[in-house]
């Protein structure tokens, strides 16, 4: 069986004409087909229009994604492909920019032994019947140039919305997807290349639709970022130097996120410390707790929302906040103790002394917060008693320093 996937977002005005053409096409075919229209959280009557063709198209399914806001064409294609029952899956744009009759070109390549067949507007530009405007044409060619240099050398057009897959070997590609907006095609093909699947690029007829939802600048920037994400998410630690760099960046993304948040928190801390000591004439040891506490609140907010967002953390928000404050108290005590030693004992200039405390406190905060405050439920028991003991020891040292 062949499954045809049609992703649709607010296609009420266009999808009826496409489904009418599809119904006429399928009547002439001997193969068994199923058609899956994936309504990607449309705010119009796309779903109703699609359902109205149930009597004309055998085995028509209309799936609706309720996720809001609209996440992207890639999510609709992925959900449709994973729901398909066909041995072969073909996805096409809802406006049928490539006529459905071109499907035989893709199916022929699959029969010849290829695992994936993709339509191409670039192999034979005489088949492009209605051309894009100059801006879209330039942006498209620029993106294709970058794709070939960064991810998929040899594939001229990754973005044509007309592709066919043998699901026996390609299901895993859709299961591994991480990118769901307009750059999803590159990720699918990149994963296929990594798994050494055979890809055929086929010239197809294509008509640019004047009501296209692709914004030439905004979506081009988004697709470029998706291109970098593809290399980042699927980097090989034993691959090229670029792969190894991307692997380290993504594999240690929690640490790098913490570093970025910590750096921004350091900027908040240091600038406020400077302001309080230089403009409000507060002593360094009085200004330090104020600047540190403001940075603590800043850091908790971003660490909770972003740094550790991929972890399953069973603690409620209030408990995480209190533990983070307690850990940060340990960081503050470490900062105070270090500042006292650097500034008072070693007579180091206060701004330099403050700077010397920063890497010490940052390392302490990452270690304890990662293993206690934001510990994943699957990571086992935390050593919270040890962390509490260390923080209490820092408090004892602080009392000793100020009393003497």
Secondary structure, DSSP 4 states (H G I P E B T S, - for coil): -EEEEEEESS-TTTHHHHHHHHHHHHHT--S-EEEEEEEES-SSSHHHHHHTTTTTSTTEEEEEE--SS---HHHHHHHHHHH---SEEEEEETT-SS-GGGHHHHHHHHHTT-SEEEEESSS-GGGEEEPPPHHHHHHHHHHHHHHHHHT-TT-S-S--SEEEEEHHHHHHHHHH----STTHHHHHHHHHHHTT--EEEEE--EE--TT----TTHHHHHHHHHHHHHHHHT--TTS-HHHHHHHHHHHTHHHHHHHHHHHHHHHHHHHHHHHHHHTS---HHHHHHHHHHHHHHHHHHHIIIIITTTS---S-HHHHHHHHHHHHHHHHHHHHHHHIIIIIIS---HHHHHHHHHHHHHHHHHHHIIIIIT--GGG----HHHHHHHHHHHHHHHHHHHH-
